[in-house]
Amino acid sequence: MNNKTIGIIGVGNVGATLAFTLATNNICSNILLKDIRNNISQAMALDISQAVQGTSSNTKVTACLNNEDFKECDIIVITAGIARKPNMSRDDLLLTNAKIVISVMNEISKNNPNAIIIIISNPLDAMVYTALKSSNYPANKVLGMAGTLDSARMSYFIAEKLGFPNVNIKTSVIGGHGDSMVPLVDFSTIDGKKLNEILSSEDIVDIIDKTKNGGGQIVKLLETGSAYYAPAYSTIGMIEAILNDTKECFACATLLNGEYGHKNIVSGVDVLLGKNGVEKIVELDISNFEKEQFQKSINNVQELVDVLEEKIFNKK
């Protein structure tokens, strides 16, 4: 176990699942929970702490009722915000969740100056931009859980197409966390072989379509919420890479500084994660078609950023 503290802002389904998994697997020494609903954070802290007693974990879980108690975190995961509802796009969440993220960043910055911030709130790329714009945290320490989840969904749909055989599936998805994401077919493999060596073009198109709509499908089925197990588990991998300084590659939303020809915009790309957060952005040699799709994704995020600049930041 690392002698580290993980803070979680927003203890809904994703936050609670994340806290439970971190605690019962002894991944860190302390977990601080904070939610606008104090009774929920207290209830989850008690419930998870009691679950830990049935394990070999020594992780302590605490509900923070005051901002002053939420301090000295090594990593902070922000899940706060309203969730998508059926027929609601991620873009519909923009202004409401931006105001929530700004409020959270103001609350945590004073007592957690060295923390690495992982954003899960949607629309994700715009929320990472919002967190950076409204704080003094360096770009490498504010990132979003995006492509890691999208890549996991792509892997699932590949396995589903194959009939769930015991094979090693690796996938890569870049771009915005939404309908404009770009699943990279040439950088996705099945036991080291490219997808088109095993699957038909029709199957690949179907997998790409299902990947882009993977989150929306769950929202539609749940009717009153969105996915939480897969987002939480994807975040766990990122946290472990940071705590253990593994320099492992994950697809995350981060601020671009010339990569793929773009600056001052957030998008999902492959990065190496370590003790400093984003240690390096890995720029892949993608095809011209994928570059065009990535540009469209960037344009979609830029539209959201333009709204944020007009409606929120330029009003200050």
C-alpha positions in Angstrom: 0.0 0.0 0.0 1.2 3.5 -0.8 1.2 6.0 2.0 -0.9 8.4 0.0 -4.2 10.2 0.3 -6.8 10.1 -2.4 -9.6 12.7 -2.3 -12.9 12.1 -4.1 -15.3 15.0 -4.7 -18.8 13.8 -5.5 -19.8 10.5 -3.9 -22.5 9.3 -6.3 -22.3 6.0 -8.1 -18.9 6.6 -9.7 -17.3 8.2 -6.6 -18.6 5.6 -4.2 -17.6 2.7 -6.5 -14.1 4.3 -6.9 -13.7 4.7 -3.1 -14.9 1.2 -2.4 -12.4 -0.3 -4.9 -9.5 1.8 -3.7 -10.2 1.0 0.0 -10.9 -2.8 -0.3 -7.8 -3.3 -2.5 -5.5 -1.4 -0.1 -4.3 0.9 -2.9 -3.8 4.0 -0.7 -3.6 4.8 3.0 -6.3 7.4 3.2 -9.4 8.3 1.2 -11.2 11.6 1.8 -14.8 11.9 0.6 -16.6 15.1 0.0 -20.1 15.7 -1.4 -22.6 18.6 -1.3 -24.8 16.1 0.6 -23.0 15.6 3.9 -25.2 12.7 4.9 -24.2 10.8 1.7 -20.5 11.2 2.2 -20.9 10.1 5.9 -23.0 7.1 4.9 -20.5 6.0 2.2 -17.5 6.5 4.5 -19.2 4.3 7.2 -20.4 1.6 4.7 -17.0 1.3 2.9 -15.1 1.4 6.2 -17.1 -1.5 7.4 -16.6 -3.4 4.2 -12.8 -2.9 4.6 -13.0 -4.8 7.9 -13.6 -8.0 5.9 -10.4 -7.5 4.0 -6.7 -7.3 4.7 -6.7 -3.6 3.8 -5.7 -0.8 6.2 -7.1 2.0 4.2 -8.9 4.7 6.3 -12.0 6.3 4.7 -13.2 9.7 6.1 -16.1 11.9 5.2 -15.0 15.6 5.1 -17.8 17.9 6.1 -15.7 21.1 5.9 -13.4 22.3 3.2 -10.6 22.7 5.8 -10.7 18.9 6.4 -10.2 18.0 2.7 -6.5 18.6 2.6 -3.0 17.3 1.6 -4.3 15.0 -1.0 -1.9 13.4 -3.5 -4.6 12.8 -6.1 -8.1 14.3 -6.2 -10.8 12.8 -8.4 -13.7 15.1 -9.3 -16.9 13.3 -10.2 -19.2 16.2 -9.1 -21.9 17.4 -11.5 -25.3 16.5 -12.8 -25.4 13.2 -14.7 -26.7 12.7 -18.2 -30.3 11.8 -18.6 -31.9 10.0 -21.6 -31.7 12.0 -24.8 -29.4 14.5 -23.1 -26.0 15.0 -24.8 -22.9 15.7 -22.9 -23.0 19.2 -24.4 -26.2 19.9 -22.6 -24.4 19.6 -19.3 -21.8 22.2 -20.2 -22.6 25.4 -18.2 -24.1 23.8 -15.2 -21.2 21.4 -14.6 -18.6 24.1 -15.5 -19.9 26.2 -12.6 -19.7 23.2 -10.3 -16.1 22.4 -11.4 -15.1 26.0 -10.9 -16.5 26.0 -7.4 -14.8 22.7 -6.6 -11.4 24.0 -7.9 -11.7 27.1 -5.8 -12.5 24.9 -2.7 -9.6 22.5 -3.1 -6.7 24.6 -4.4 -5.7 26.2 -1.1 -5.3 23.0 1.0 -4.2 20.7 -1.9 -1.6 22.7 -3.8 0.4 19.7 -4.9 -2.4 17.4 -5.9 -2.9 15.8 -9.3 -6.5 16.3 -10.4 -8.4 13.7 -12.4 -11.7 14.9 -13.9 -14.6 12.5 -14.6 -17.4 15.1 -14.8 -18.9 15.6 -18.3 -18.6 17.0 -20.9 -15.2 15.8 -19.9 -12.8 17.6 -22.2 -14.5 21.0 -21.5 -14.4 20.3 -17.8 -10.7 19.6 -17.9 -10.3 23.0 -19.7 -12.5 24.6 -17.1 -10.5 23.2 -14.2 -7.3 24.5 -15.8 -8.7 27.9 -16.7 -10.1 28.5 -13.2 -7.0 27.4 -11.2 -3.3 27.7 -11.0 -2.5 24.0 -11.4 0.0 23.2 -14.1 -1.3 21.4 -17.2 0.4 18.1 -16.4 -1.5 17.9 -13.1 -5.0 18.3 -14.5 -6.3 15.5 -16.7 -9.4 13.7 -17.6 -10.5 10.1 -17.6 -11.7 9.7 -21.2 -9.9 7.5 -23.7 -9.1 4.9 -21.0 -12.8 4.2 -20.6 -13.5 4.5 -24.4 -10.7 2.1 -25.1 -12.1 -0.4 -22.6 -15.5 -0.2 -24.3 -13.9 -0.8 -27.7 -12.1 -3.8 -26.3 -15.4 -5.2 -25.0 -17.2 -4.8 -28.4 -14.3 -6.5 -30.1 -14.5 -9.4 -27.7 -18.2 -9.5 -28.1 -17.8 -9.7 -31.9 -15.3 -12.6 -31.5 -17.5 -14.5 -29.0 -15.4 -13.6 -26.0 -12.4 -15.8 -26.6 -9.3 -15.8 -24.4 -7.3 -13.3 -26.4 -5.2 -10.2 -25.7 -7.0 -7.2 -27.0 -5.4 -3.8 -27.1 -7.2 -0.7 -28.3 -6.6 3.0 -28.5 -9.2 5.8 -28.7 -8.3 9.5 -29.0 -10.3 12.7 -29.4 -13.1 14.1 -27.3 -15.0 12.0 -24.9 -18.2 11.9 -26.9 -19.7 11.1 -30.2 -16.7 12.6 -32.0 -14.1 10.2 -30.4 -11.7 8.6 -32.8 -11.1 4.8 -32.3 -7.7 4.0 -33.9 -8.2 0.9 -35.9 -4.5 0.6 -36.9 -3.4 0.9 -33.3 -5.8 -1.7 -32.0 -4.8 -5.4 -32.0 -6.0 -8.9 -31.2 -3.1 -11.1 -30.0 -0.8 -8.6 -31.8 -2.6 -8.8 -35.1 -4.4 -5.8 -36.6 -8.2 -5.8 -36.5 -8.5 -6.0 -40.3 -6.5 -9.3 -40.3 -9.2 -10.9 -38.2 -12.4 -8.9 -38.5 -14.3 -7.8 -41.6 -14.7 -4.1 -42.5 -18.4 -4.4 -41.6 -17.5 -5.8 -38.1 -15.0 -3.0 -37.6 -17.5 -0.3 -38.5 -20.0 -1.8 -36.2 -17.4 -1.9 -33.3 -16.5 1.8 -33.9 -20.2 2.8 -33.9 -20.9 0.8 -30.7 -17.8 2.3 -29.0 -19.0 5.9 -29.8 -22.4 5.1 -28.3 -21.3 2.8 -25.5 -22.0 5.4 -22.7 -25.3 6.5 -24.3 -26.5 2.9 -24.4 -26.1 2.5 -20.7 -27.7 5.9 -20.0 -30.7 4.8 -22.1 -31.1 1.5 -20.2 -30.6 3.0 -16.8 -33.1 5.8 -17.5 -32.0 7.7 -14.3 -28.3 7.6 -14.4 -25.1 6.7 -16.3 -22.3 4.2 -16.2 -20.2 3.9 -13.0 -18.4 0.5 -12.8 -16.3 1.0 -15.9 -15.5 4.7 -15.3 -14.5 3.9 -11.8 -12.3 1.0 -12.8 -10.7 3.0 -15.6 -9.8 5.7 -13.0 -8.2 3.1 -10.7 -5.7 2.2 -13.4 -4.7 5.8 -13.8 -4.4 6.3 -10.1 -2.1 3.3 -9.7 0.1 4.4 -12.5 0.5 7.8 -10.8 1.1 6.4 -7.3 3.6 3.8 -8.5 5.2 6.1 -11.1 5.0 3.4 -13.7 5.1 5.7 -16.8 2.4 3.5 -18.3 0.5 4.6 -21.3 -3.2 5.7 -21.0 -5.5 7.6 -23.2 -6.4 10.7 -21.2 -7.8 14.2 -21.8 -5.0 16.7 -21.4 -4.0 20.2 -22.7 -2.3 20.0 -26.0 0.8 22.1 -26.7 1.5 21.5 -30.4 0.8 17.8 -30.5 -1.2 16.8 -33.6 -0.9 20.5 -34.6 -3.1 21.8 -31.8 -2.5 24.2 -28.9 -4.5 25.4 -25.9 -7.2 22.9 -26.4 -8.0 19.7 -24.4 -8.4 16.4 -26.0 -8.0 12.7 -25.3 -4.6 11.4 -26.4 -2.1 8.8 -25.3 0.0 9.9 -22.4 2.5 8.4 -20.0 1.3 8.7 -16.4 3.7 8.9 -13.4 4.3 10.7 -10.2 4.0 14.1 -11.9 0.8 13.3 -13.6 1.1 13.5 -17.4 4.8 12.8 -17.8 4.7 12.8 -21.6 2.2 13.1 -24.4 2.6 10.3 -27.0 1.9 11.5 -30.5 0.9 8.6 -32.7 1.5 8.5 -36.5 -2.2 8.4 -37.4 -3.6 8.2 -40.9 -4.9 11.2 -42.9 -8.4 10.0 -42.3 -7.9 9.8 -38.6 -6.3 13.2 -38.6 -9.5 14.6 -40.3 -11.6 12.8 -37.7 -9.4 14.1 -34.9 -9.7 17.7 -36.3 -13.5 17.3 -36.2 -13.3 16.2 -32.6 -11.1 19.2 -31.7 -13.6 21.5 -33.4 -16.4 20.1 -31.3 -14.5 20.7 -28.1 -13.5 24.2 -29.3 -17.2 25.0 -29.7 -17.8 24.1 -26.1 -14.7 26.1 -25.0 -16.0 29.1 -27.0 -19.3 29.0 -25.1 -17.4 28.8 -21.8 -15.3 31.8 -22.7 -18.3 33.8 -23.7 -20.7 32.8 -20.9 -18.4 32.3 -17.9 -14.8 33.4 -18.2 -15.2 36.6 -20.1 -17.8 37.7 -17.6 -15.3 37.8 -14.8 
